[in-house]
Amino acid sequence: MQYKREDYLFLSAMLRAREPRMLSREKAERMLDAPSYAECAKLLTDCGYEDLSANNAAGIDRALTENRAEIFRELSLQPPARAAVDLFRVKYDYHNAKVVLKAEATGSDPLPVMSASGRVAPEKLLNAYREELWRELPERLAKAMAEGGEILARTSNPQLSDFALDRAYFEELQALSAPMGEFARGYVAILADSTNLKSAVRTARMGKNAEFLRLALVPGGKTDAERFVGGVEGLTAVFGGTDLAEAAALGAAAIEGGGMTAFERACDDAVVRYLRGAKLVSYGEEAVIAYLAAAENETTVVRMILTGKLAGIAPQTIRERLRELL
């Protein structure tokens, strides 16, 4: 169903009202500078989180995962937001698919590491795969799991299976965003371009050939990813003038032996900067997508800070890995 911008008025206002409570750079800095993990975690309660000061690493992950899943559940009850929510939930379906395929190949239990944030419940997805009940799954996901399982059985190479699932994931993102607005389609495009840029740099650093890179590339970007297959020397030329220009320059340096941390952070930050464009729009699906992306990004930053503090990692080291906040 197509919604008019006016249909988002109440929802957009509700989400905008939540923004002041979200983690800001200033709040993140206060957490980093806290003298202990417990004091760091207590500062997070100002953002609406439960007190995590007594949690271990597993407890942190569980609490953050439940918080994200609750955001998805709440917004999925708002009809205008459902398409945008699925745009974010689908990632966890494909994460779970990868977990299931690898667990089935090794004889391990996948459920403990599956996410409840996807569209399909973990138990249902696992049973559908084991019993080949493909009709119980979204069509693209079912086809991708069948293909990935066949690749894994034939090659015993989980990376090749992951590539098939990654391609299907981006195909589904394209399909989900197609009936949405230009902002949603642009978000999917920059995600795809960022993913392909990372794949090109990693492939070059590993010394893999063009065919390996071709398998790793995903559809949906604005940049012709096939240009990488003949060599990645021209990364800066390919991405010059785009939102990923800075990341491409850092990627070129990483290929020559530079660090990957700054490069990967720049890729993710480029996506964040694209999403900031939604702040210029008063209401509409842009506000929903930006809120969901901000919540996802916040979860990543909070997990990095809390687990880093818990492990006794120096604040500056954690700070260097942090992504920008919306």
C-alpha positions as CSV (number, residue, x, y, z in Angstrom):
1,M,0.0,0.0,0.0
2,Q,1.3,3.5,-0.9
3,Y,1.1,6.1,1.8
4,K,0.9,9.9,1.3
5,R,3.3,12.1,3.2
6,E,0.4,13.3,5.3
7,D,0.0,9.8,6.6
8,Y,3.4,10.1,8.4
9,L,2.6,13.3,10.3
10,F,1.9,11.7,13.7
11,L,4.5,9.0,13.4
12,S,7.2,11.5,12.3
13,A,6.4,13.8,15.2
14,M,6.6,10.9,17.6
15,L,10.0,9.9,16.4
16,R,11.4,13.4,16.3
17,A,10.3,13.8,19.9
18,R,12.5,10.9,20.8
19,E,15.7,12.2,19.2
20,P,16.8,14.3,22.2
21,R,17.1,11.1,24.3
22,M,19.2,9.3,21.8
23,L,22.9,8.9,22.3
24,S,24.8,12.0,21.2
25,R,28.5,12.4,20.6
26,E,28.7,14.4,23.8
27,K,27.0,11.6,25.8
28,A,29.3,9.0,24.1
29,E,32.3,11.0,25.1
30,R,31.1,11.1,28.7
31,M,30.7,7.3,28.7
32,L,34.2,6.9,27.2
33,D,35.7,9.1,29.9
34,A,33.9,7.4,32.8
35,P,36.4,6.0,35.3
36,S,34.8,2.5,35.3
37,Y,32.6,0.3,33.3
38,A,29.8,0.5,35.9
39,E,29.8,4.3,35.8
40,C,29.9,4.2,32.0
41,A,26.9,1.9,31.9
42,K,24.9,4.0,34.3
43,L,25.3,7.1,32.1
44,L,23.4,5.2,29.4
45,T,20.2,5.2,31.5
46,D,19.8,8.9,30.4
47,C,19.1,7.5,26.9
48,G,16.3,5.3,28.2
49,Y,18.2,2.0,28.5
50,E,18.0,-0.2,31.5
51,D,20.8,-0.2,34.0
52,L,23.5,-2.5,32.5
53,S,26.2,-1.7,35.1
54,A,26.1,-5.3,36.4
55,N,26.0,-7.0,33.0
56,N,28.8,-9.1,31.4
57,A,29.5,-9.1,27.7
58,A,26.7,-11.6,27.0
59,G,24.2,-9.6,29.1
60,I,25.1,-6.4,27.2
61,D,24.5,-8.1,23.8
62,R,21.2,-9.6,25.0
63,A,19.9,-6.3,26.4
64,L,20.8,-4.4,23.3
65,T,19.4,-7.0,21.0
66,E,16.1,-7.0,22.9
67,N,16.0,-3.2,22.8
68,R,16.4,-3.2,19.0
69,A,13.8,-5.9,18.6
70,E,11.3,-4.0,20.7
71,I,11.8,-0.9,18.5
72,F,11.1,-3.0,15.4
73,R,8.0,-4.6,17.0
74,E,6.6,-1.2,18.1
75,L,7.0,0.5,14.8
76,S,5.8,-2.5,12.8
77,L,2.4,-1.8,14.5
78,Q,2.3,1.6,12.7
79,P,1.1,0.9,9.1
80,P,3.1,3.6,7.4
81,A,6.3,2.4,9.0
82,R,6.0,-1.3,8.2
83,A,7.9,-1.1,4.9
84,A,10.7,0.9,6.4
85,V,11.0,-1.6,9.4
86,D,11.3,-4.5,6.9
87,L,14.1,-2.7,5.2
88,F,16.0,-3.1,8.4
89,R,14.7,-6.4,9.7
90,V,15.6,-8.3,6.5
91,K,19.3,-8.1,7.4
92,Y,18.7,-10.3,10.4
93,D,16.9,-12.9,8.3
94,Y,20.0,-13.3,6.2
95,H,22.2,-13.3,9.2
96,N,20.1,-16.1,10.6
97,A,20.3,-17.9,7.3
98,K,24.1,-17.9,7.4
99,V,24.1,-19.1,11.0
100,V,21.7,-22.0,10.1
101,L,23.7,-23.1,7.1
102,K,27.0,-23.2,9.0
103,A,25.5,-24.9,12.0
104,E,23.9,-27.6,9.9
105,A,27.2,-28.2,8.2
106,T,29.0,-28.6,11.5
107,G,26.3,-30.3,13.5
108,S,26.1,-27.4,16.0
109,D,23.0,-25.7,17.5
110,P,22.3,-22.4,15.7
111,L,19.6,-21.0,17.9
112,P,21.8,-19.4,20.6
113,V,23.4,-17.1,18.0
114,M,20.4,-16.4,15.9
115,S,18.7,-13.0,16.1
116,A,15.1,-12.3,17.0
117,S,15.1,-9.0,15.1
118,G,14.3,-10.5,11.7
119,R,10.9,-10.9,10.0
120,V,11.0,-14.7,10.5
121,A,11.3,-16.1,14.0
122,P,14.5,-18.1,14.4
123,E,12.8,-21.4,15.3
124,K,10.5,-21.1,12.2
125,L,13.4,-20.3,9.9
126,L,15.4,-23.3,11.2
127,N,12.5,-25.7,10.9
128,A,11.7,-24.4,7.4
129,Y,15.2,-25.2,6.3
130,R,15.5,-28.6,7.9
131,E,12.1,-29.7,6.6
132,E,12.4,-27.8,3.3
133,L,9.2,-25.9,4.0
134,W,10.2,-23.1,1.7
135,R,6.7,-21.7,1.4
136,E,6.9,-20.6,5.0
137,L,9.7,-18.2,4.2
138,P,9.9,-15.1,2.0
139,E,10.6,-16.2,-1.6
140,R,14.0,-14.7,-2.0
141,L,15.2,-15.9,1.4
142,A,14.0,-19.4,0.7
143,K,15.7,-19.6,-2.7
144,A,18.9,-18.1,-1.2
145,M,19.0,-20.6,1.6
146,A,18.5,-23.5,-0.8
147,E,21.3,-22.2,-3.0
148,G,23.6,-21.4,-0.1
149,G,23.1,-24.9,1.3
150,E,23.9,-26.5,-2.1
151,I,27.1,-24.4,-2.4
152,L,28.2,-25.3,1.1
153,A,27.6,-29.0,0.5
154,R,29.4,-28.9,-2.8
155,T,32.4,-26.8,-1.9
156,S,32.6,-26.9,2.0
157,N,33.4,-23.2,1.7
158,P,31.2,-21.1,3.9
159,Q,32.5,-17.9,2.4
160,L,31.1,-18.8,-1.0
161,S,27.7,-19.6,0.6
162,D,27.8,-16.2,2.3
163,F,28.3,-14.5,-1.0
164,A,25.2,-16.0,-2.4
165,L,23.2,-14.9,0.6
166,D,24.7,-11.4,0.5
167,R,23.6,-11.0,-3.2
168,A,20.1,-12.2,-2.3
169,Y,20.0,-9.8,0.7
170,F,20.7,-6.8,-1.6
171,E,18.3,-8.0,-4.2
172,E,15.6,-8.1,-1.5
173,L,16.6,-4.6,-0.3
174,Q,16.1,-3.4,-3.8
175,A,12.7,-5.1,-4.1
176,L,11.6,-3.7,-0.7
177,S,12.7,-0.1,-1.5
178,A,11.4,-0.1,-5.1
179,P,7.9,1.0,-4.2
180,M,9.2,3.4,-1.6
181,G,10.5,6.9,-2.1
182,E,13.7,8.2,-3.6
183,F,15.3,8.5,-0.1
184,A,14.8,4.8,0.6
185,R,16.2,3.8,-2.8
186,G,19.2,6.0,-2.2
187,Y,19.9,4.5,1.2
188,V,20.0,1.0,-0.4
189,A,22.2,2.3,-3.1
190,I,24.8,3.7,-0.8
191,L,24.7,0.6,1.3
192,A,25.5,-1.5,-1.8
193,D,28.3,0.8,-3.0
194,S,29.8,0.8,0.5
195,T,29.7,-3.0,0.7
196,N,31.3,-3.3,-2.8
197,L,34.0,-0.9,-1.9
198,K,34.9,-2.9,1.2
199,S,34.8,-6.1,-0.8
200,A,37.2,-4.6,-3.4
201,V,39.7,-3.5,-0.8
202,R,39.6,-6.8,1.2
203,T,39.9,-8.8,-2.0
204,A,43.0,-6.8,-3.0
205,R,44.6,-7.1,0.4
206,M,44.0,-10.9,0.4
207,G,45.5,-11.2,-3.1
208,K,42.4,-12.9,-4.5
209,N,41.6,-12.9,-8.2
210,A,39.0,-11.1,-10.2
211,E,36.6,-14.1,-10.2
212,F,36.6,-14.1,-6.4
213,L,35.8,-10.4,-6.3
214,R,33.0,-10.9,-8.8
215,L,31.4,-13.4,-6.5
216,A,31.7,-11.0,-3.6
217,L,30.0,-8.0,-5.3
218,V,26.4,-7.2,-4.6
219,P,23.7,-5.5,-6.8
220,G,22.0,-2.3,-6.2
221,G,24.7,0.4,-6.1
222,K,24.9,3.5,-8.2
223,T,28.6,2.7,-9.1
224,D,29.4,0.1,-11.7
225,A,30.9,-2.5,-9.4
226,E,32.2,-4.5,-12.4
227,R,34.8,-1.8,-12.9
228,F,36.6,-3.2,-9.9
229,V,37.0,-6.6,-11.4
230,G,39.7,-5.5,-13.8
231,G,41.7,-4.0,-10.9
232,V,41.1,-1.7,-8.0
233,E,43.9,0.8,-8.7
234,G,41.3,3.4,-9.8
235,L,39.1,3.4,-6.6
236,T,39.5,7.1,-6.2
237,A,38.5,7.7,-9.8
238,V,35.5,5.5,-9.5
239,F,34.2,7.1,-6.4
240,G,35.5,10.7,-7.0
241,G,32.7,13.2,-6.4
242,T,30.5,10.7,-4.5
243,D,29.7,10.3,-0.8
244,L,32.3,7.6,-0.7
245,A,35.2,9.6,-2.1
246,E,37.0,9.9,1.3
247,A,36.5,6.2,2.0
248,A,37.9,5.2,-1.4
249,A,41.1,7.2,-0.8
250,L,41.5,5.4,2.6
251,G,40.8,2.1,0.8
252,A,43.5,2.8,-1.7
253,A,45.9,3.4,1.1
254,A,44.8,0.3,2.9
255,I,45.6,-1.8,-0.2
256,E,49.1,-0.4,0.0
257,G,49.4,-1.6,3.6
258,G,47.6,1.0,5.5
259,G,45.1,0.3,8.3
260,M,41.6,-1.0,7.7
261,T,40.0,0.6,10.7
262,A,39.9,4.1,9.4
263,F,38.8,2.9,5.9
264,E,35.9,0.8,7.2
265,R,34.8,3.6,9.6
266,A,34.8,6.0,6.6
267,C,32.6,3.7,4.6
268,D,30.0,3.5,7.4
269,D,30.2,7.2,8.1
270,A,29.4,8.0,4.5
271,V,26.1,6.1,5.0
272,V,25.4,8.1,8.2
273,R,26.0,11.3,6.4
274,Y,23.5,10.3,3.7
275,L,20.9,9.6,6.3
276,R,21.4,13.0,7.9
277,G,19.7,14.4,4.9
278,A,16.5,13.2,6.4
279,K,16.7,15.8,9.1
280,L,15.9,18.4,6.4
281,V,12.5,16.7,5.9
282,S,9.8,17.4,8.4
283,Y,7.7,14.3,7.9
284,G,7.5,11.2,5.7
285,E,9.3,7.9,5.3
286,E,12.6,9.7,5.5
287,A,12.0,10.4,9.2
288,V,11.2,6.7,9.9
289,I,14.2,5.4,8.0
290,A,16.5,7.9,9.7
291,Y,15.2,7.0,13.1
292,L,15.6,3.3,12.5
293,A,19.1,3.8,11.1
294,A,20.0,6.0,14.1
295,A,18.7,3.3,16.5
296,E,20.8,0.7,14.7
297,N,23.9,2.9,14.7
298,E,23.4,3.7,18.4
299,T,23.2,0.0,19.2
300,T,26.6,-0.5,17.4
301,V,28.2,2.4,19.2
302,V,26.9,1.5,22.6
303,R,28.0,-2.1,22.2
304,M,31.5,-1.0,21.2
305,I,31.8,1.4,24.2
306,L,30.4,-1.0,26.8
307,T,32.3,-4.1,25.7
308,G,35.4,-2.0,25.3
309,K,35.1,-0.5,28.8
310,L,34.3,-3.9,30.3
311,A,37.5,-5.4,28.7
312,G,39.6,-2.5,29.9
313,I,40.4,-1.1,26.5
314,A,41.8,2.4,26.5
315,P,39.2,5.1,25.7
316,Q,41.2,6.4,22.8
317,T,41.4,3.0,21.2
318,I,37.6,2.6,21.4
319,R,37.1,6.2,20.1
320,E,39.2,5.4,17.0
321,R,36.7,2.6,16.1
322,L,33.5,4.5,16.7
323,R,31.2,5.4,13.8
324,E,29.5,8.8,13.5
325,L,26.2,9.2,15.2
326,L,23.1,10.5,13.4
